[in-house]
């Protein structure tokens, strides 16, 4: 079995002294609320993959 590499990162901000974490509602309602994450493509390293996911979701 070939492993599938995944990448994720937490995007945070502080407003009025409270830290917030970026999340999104998955289009499939059963999947719930998630953090930005995705599969590392063959041409990417994990740092590039996290950056791409952040840009695609925020």
C-alpha positions in Angstrom: 0.0 0.0 0.0 1.3 3.4 -1.0 0.9 6.0 1.8 -1.0 9.2 1.0 0.8 12.3 2.4 -1.5 14.9 3.9 -0.8 18.5 5.0 -2.6 20.8 7.3 -1.9 24.0 9.2 -3.8 26.1 11.7 -4.5 29.7 10.7 -5.1 31.9 13.7 -5.9 35.5 14.5 -6.4 37.4 17.7 -9.4 39.8 18.0 -10.1 41.6 21.2 -7.7 39.3 23.1 -9.4 36.1 21.9 -7.6 33.7 19.5 -9.7 32.4 16.7 -8.9 29.4 14.4 -9.9 29.3 10.7 -12.4 26.5 10.0 -14.8 25.9 7.2 -18.0 23.9 6.7 -17.3 21.0 4.3 -19.7 20.9 1.3 -20.8 17.4 2.4 -22.7 18.3 5.6 -21.9 14.9 7.2 -18.2 15.8 7.1 -18.8 18.7 9.4 -16.6 21.7 10.3 -12.9 21.2 9.3 -9.5 22.9 9.2 -7.8 23.5 5.8 -6.0 20.3 4.8 -5.3 18.3 1.7 -3.2 15.8 -0.1 0.5 16.6 -0.8 0.8 16.5 -4.6 3.8 14.7 -6.1 5.5 18.0 -7.2 5.1 19.6 -3.7 6.8 19.4 -0.4 4.7 19.6 2.8 5.4 23.3 3.3 4.2 24.1 -0.2 1.1 22.0 0.3 0.2 23.8 3.6 0.6 27.1 1.8 -1.6 26.0 -1.0 -4.3 24.8 1.3 -4.2 28.0 3.3 -4.6 30.1 0.1 -7.4 27.9 -1.2 -9.5 28.1 1.9 -8.9 31.5 3.4 
